[in-house]
Amino acid sequence: MSGHSKWANIKHKKGKADALRGKITTKISREITIAVRMGGADPTGNMKLKLALSKAKANNIPKDNIQRAIQKGAGALEGQSFEEITYEGYGPAGVAMMVSCLTDNRNRTAADVRHVFSKHGGNLGASGCVSYMFKQKGIFAVSAETGVSEDDLMMIALDAGAEDIKSSEDGFEIITDPAAYDDVEKALADNNIEVAMSEITMVPDTMAELSGEDAEKVQKMLDALDDCDDVQDVYTNADLPEDDEE
């Protein structure tokens, strides 16, 4: 899930209960399978697969599961046919939401997503109704525990083509254009800087700061979308208090 408070998001993901581990594994395995079908089993020339494998590593997905997903995508195992669909709309308090799905049944997925929007006070819209508010960016999260200084990290990342670096007590977020993603990744690796999380995601141009009841309603809707089997990622411009995300 994305679009706001990236570092808090990482902690939120890693702190998920074990009961959700199976669902996370299923979603990421599906993402790996689709990536292999679309671009082959070599992550070097397949950015979708590279990102899916990075997500699998961050979520401690077992190697056996990853290998089965790759084999399924390569045709070694029988599998269902999935397609990518993105739904757009507005949630509580008028926040923008983009819901990225992988599905083998478009009608089922549309009904599930529509139900969540309706139940939680949101409204699904036409394609393009909120996507103009977001831009695709590469994100690298570096923990403060690595000990790298902000000045050193900034020099390394910016020289490699990064656009910006944001710091917090937890660490740093490096923001790049997707075209510079590989170069920044290589520069960090060459300088032995460990990355806690990396992805190419949708980042909102402006944030909508929420608190109180509005924040609670949005968080409940985000949780409900996460619970949908076909939903892979949710992007929003909602800026939620960290306490509402834990």
C-alpha positions in Angstrom: 0.0 0.0 0.0 1.3 3.4 -0.8 1.0 7.1 -1.5 1.7 8.4 2.0 4.2 8.1 4.8 6.5 5.6 3.1 8.7 4.8 6.1 5.7 4.3 8.4 4.2 2.2 5.7 7.3 -0.1 5.8 6.9 -0.5 9.6 3.2 -1.1 9.2 3.7 -3.9 6.6 6.4 -5.6 8.6 4.3 -5.5 11.7 1.3 -7.3 10.1 0.0 -10.3 12.1 1.1 -13.8 11.1 -2.5 -14.5 10.1 -2.0 -12.3 7.1 1.2 -13.9 6.0 -0.5 -16.4 3.7 -2.5 -13.6 1.9 0.7 -11.5 1.4 2.5 -14.5 0.0 -0.3 -15.3 -2.4 -0.5 -11.7 -3.7 3.3 -11.4 -4.2 3.6 -14.8 -5.8 0.8 -13.8 -8.2 2.7 -10.6 -9.0 5.9 -12.6 -9.8 4.0 -15.0 -12.0 2.5 -12.2 -14.1 5.8 -10.4 -14.4 7.5 -13.6 -15.7 4.6 -14.1 -18.3 4.9 -10.5 -19.5 8.7 -10.1 -19.6 10.5 -13.4 -19.0 12.2 -15.0 -16.1 15.4 -12.9 -16.1 15.0 -9.9 -13.7 17.9 -8.1 -15.4 15.7 -7.1 -18.4 12.3 -7.4 -16.6 11.6 -4.4 -14.2 8.2 -5.8 -13.1 9.9 -9.1 -12.0 12.8 -7.3 -10.4 10.4 -5.2 -8.3 8.2 -8.2 -7.4 11.3 -10.1 -6.2 12.3 -7.1 -4.2 8.9 -7.1 -2.6 9.1 -10.8 -1.9 12.5 -10.4 -0.2 11.2 -7.5 2.0 8.2 -9.7 3.1 10.4 -12.8 3.7 8.6 -14.9 1.2 10.1 -18.5 1.2 12.3 -19.3 -1.8 10.2 -22.3 -2.7 7.2 -20.1 -3.2 9.2 -17.7 -5.3 10.5 -20.5 -7.5 7.0 -22.0 -8.0 5.7 -18.6 -9.0 8.5 -18.1 -11.5 7.9 -21.6 -12.9 4.2 -21.0 -13.2 4.9 -17.8 -15.1 7.3 -19.5 -17.4 4.7 -22.1 -18.3 6.4 -25.0 -16.4 3.3 -25.2 -14.2 -0.3 -24.8 -15.1 -1.8 -21.6 -13.9 -4.7 -19.2 -14.3 -4.6 -16.3 -16.7 -4.5 -12.9 -14.9 -4.9 -9.3 -16.1 -3.9 -6.0 -14.6 -6.7 -3.5 -13.8 -6.6 -0.2 -12.0 -9.6 1.4 -10.5 -9.8 5.1 -9.5 -12.0 7.0 -7.2 -12.5 9.0 -4.0 -12.5 7.8 -0.5 -13.8 9.4 2.7 -13.0 13.1 3.1 -12.5 13.3 -0.7 -9.1 11.6 -0.7 -7.9 10.3 -4.1 -7.4 6.5 -4.4 -6.0 4.3 -7.1 -6.5 0.5 -6.7 -4.2 -1.8 -8.6 -5.5 -5.3 -9.1 -4.4 -8.6 -10.7 -7.5 -10.7 -11.5 -8.7 -13.8 -13.4 -12.3 -12.6 -13.2 -12.8 -8.9 -14.0 -16.5 -9.0 -12.9 -15.7 -10.4 -9.5 -12.9 -7.9 -8.9 -15.0 -4.9 -10.0 -17.8 -6.0 -7.7 -15.4 -6.4 -4.7 -13.8 -3.0 -5.2 -17.1 -1.3 -5.8 -18.5 -2.8 -2.6 -15.6 -1.5 -0.5 -15.9 2.0 -2.0 -19.6 2.0 -1.4 -19.5 0.6 2.2 -16.8 3.0 3.3 -18.3 6.2 1.9 -16.2 6.4 -1.3 -17.1 6.7 -4.9 -15.6 4.9 -7.9 -14.9 7.1 -10.8 -13.9 6.8 -14.5 -10.4 6.0 -15.6 -8.3 9.1 -15.3 -10.4 10.8 -12.6 -7.6 10.8 -10.0 -4.5 9.4 -11.8 -3.5 12.9 -13.0 -2.8 13.7 -9.3 0.0 11.0 -9.1 3.3 10.5 -10.8 5.3 7.3 -11.1 8.5 7.4 -9.0 11.2 5.1 -7.7 11.5 4.9 -3.9 14.5 3.6 -1.9 14.2 3.4 1.9 17.5 3.4 3.8 17.4 2.8 7.6 19.2 5.2 9.9 20.8 2.1 11.4 23.0 1.8 8.4 25.0 4.7 9.8 25.4 6.5 6.4 25.3 10.3 6.7 22.7 12.3 4.9 25.5 14.3 3.1 27.2 11.1 1.8 23.9 9.5 0.8 22.8 12.6 -1.0 26.1 12.8 -2.9 25.9 9.2 -4.0 22.2 9.2 -4.9 22.1 12.5 -6.7 25.2 11.7 -8.7 23.4 8.5 -9.8 20.4 10.5 -11.0 18.1 10.6 -8.0 15.7 13.6 -7.8 15.4 14.1 -4.0 16.2 12.7 -0.6 14.0 13.1 2.4 15.1 12.4 6.0 13.3 11.4 9.2 14.3 9.9 12.5 13.8 6.4 10.9 16.1 7.0 8.0 16.0 8.3 4.4 13.8 8.1 1.4 15.5 8.5 -2.0 13.1 9.5 -4.8 14.0 8.9 -8.4 12.5 9.0 -11.9 11.7 5.4 -12.9 14.3 5.7 -15.7 17.1 6.3 -13.1 16.0 3.5 -10.8 18.6 1.0 -12.0 21.4 3.5 -11.8 20.5 4.6 -8.2 20.2 0.9 -7.2 23.6 0.1 -8.5 25.2 3.2 -6.9 23.8 2.2 -3.5 25.0 -1.4 -3.9 28.5 -0.2 -5.1 28.8 1.8 -1.9 27.5 -1.0 0.4 24.5 0.9 1.4 21.7 -1.6 2.5 18.3 -0.8 1.2 15.4 -1.6 3.5 12.8 -1.4 0.8 12.7 -0.3 -2.9 9.8 0.0 -5.3 8.4 1.9 -8.2 5.2 3.4 -7.1 2.6 6.2 -7.6 3.4 9.3 -5.6 0.8 12.0 -5.2 1.6 15.6 -6.2 0.0 16.9 -3.0 -1.1 15.3 0.3 -4.4 15.6 2.1 -3.6 15.8 5.8 -6.2 13.9 7.9 -6.9 13.4 11.5 -9.6 12.1 13.9 -12.7 10.5 12.4 -11.7 11.2 8.8 -8.4 9.4 9.3 -10.1 6.4 10.9 -12.5 6.1 8.1 -9.8 6.2 5.4 -7.7 3.7 7.3 -10.6 1.3 7.6 -11.2 1.6 3.8 -7.5 1.0 3.1 -7.6 -2.1 5.3 -10.7 -3.4 3.6 -9.1 -3.0 0.1 -6.0 -4.8 1.4 -8.3 -7.7 2.4 -9.5 -8.1 -1.2 -7.7 -11.0 -2.7 -7.3 -9.4 -6.1 -6.0 -6.0 -4.9 -2.2 -5.8 -5.1 -1.6 -2.1 -4.2 -3.5 0.9 -3.1 -2.2 4.5 -3.7 -3.7 7.5 -2.0 -2.9 11.1 -1.2 -4.2 10.7 2.3 -1.6 11.8 4.9 -2.6 9.7 7.9 -1.2 10.1 11.5 1.2 7.3 12.2 -0.9 6.1 15.2 -3.7 5.4 12.8 -1.5 3.2 10.7 -0.1 1.0 13.5 
